Amino acid sequence: MLNKLLGFAVILMLASCSHKAQNESGVSVWHLTSKAQITDKTKDSSHNVSIDIFVKEETALRMEVTALLGYQVGSLLMTGNQIKYAVHPNKYFIQGPLLPKTLKPLFKQEVDPRLLWSVVHDQSLARRGFQCVQKEPSVELCKNNLAVVEIEQRGELDASGKSKDHQKKVTIENSQIKMVWIFKSKEPFEGSQSETFVLNSPKEYKLLTIK
């Protein structure tokens, strides 16, 4: 009887370890913490914000932007073919295709949302039409006709040249705006995906659909 109990206990332990390893290796939803300074070069004004990013790898990403003291500035949801975002201080909600024109009401100029998608997903910007060169082992400089992007990997690097701690500094700049974006951490997300990756317009918000 004792041998059977011991055998059962061993089976439970092995099953527990196997389940844990499977979860860890199969994580596909992440929470990234970051902060950014966004400068409007035409007005010589800057704003500092915190950006919490929730990523369902290669499928969707959600951003929650807050200012000082936790004041909620905006919410954004991006999928493979659509983008939606709410600008809370002005109470308007915008939705449209994953194209630069959809972000124009937010940035006052066309900004390619696929650039943000690639930066968050750690994808090469060369696939987005950028010309990229390696300035230093940890710094890549990419350019196209709309922006210059510098990506600095921080901390210890892995074999592919990416930060093992998922820390990086991304500078996006053109003639009108400059965004310095600091990625601080990346952890598995255990919250509700059905709530996180859904964004609908509040009734009191003005809805704008870009086609």
Buried (B, 14 or more C-beta within 10 A) or exposed (E): EEEEEEEEEEEEEEEEEEEEEEEEEEEEBBBBBBBBBBBBEEEEEEEEBBBEBBBBEEEBBBBBBBBEEEEEBBBBBBBEEBBBBBBBEEEBBBBBEBBBEBBBBBBEBEBBBBBBBBBBEBEEBEEBEBEBEEEEEBBBBBBBEBBBBBBBBBEEBEEEEBBEBBBBBBBBBBEBBBBBBBBBEBEEBEEEBEEBBEBEBEEEBEEEEBE
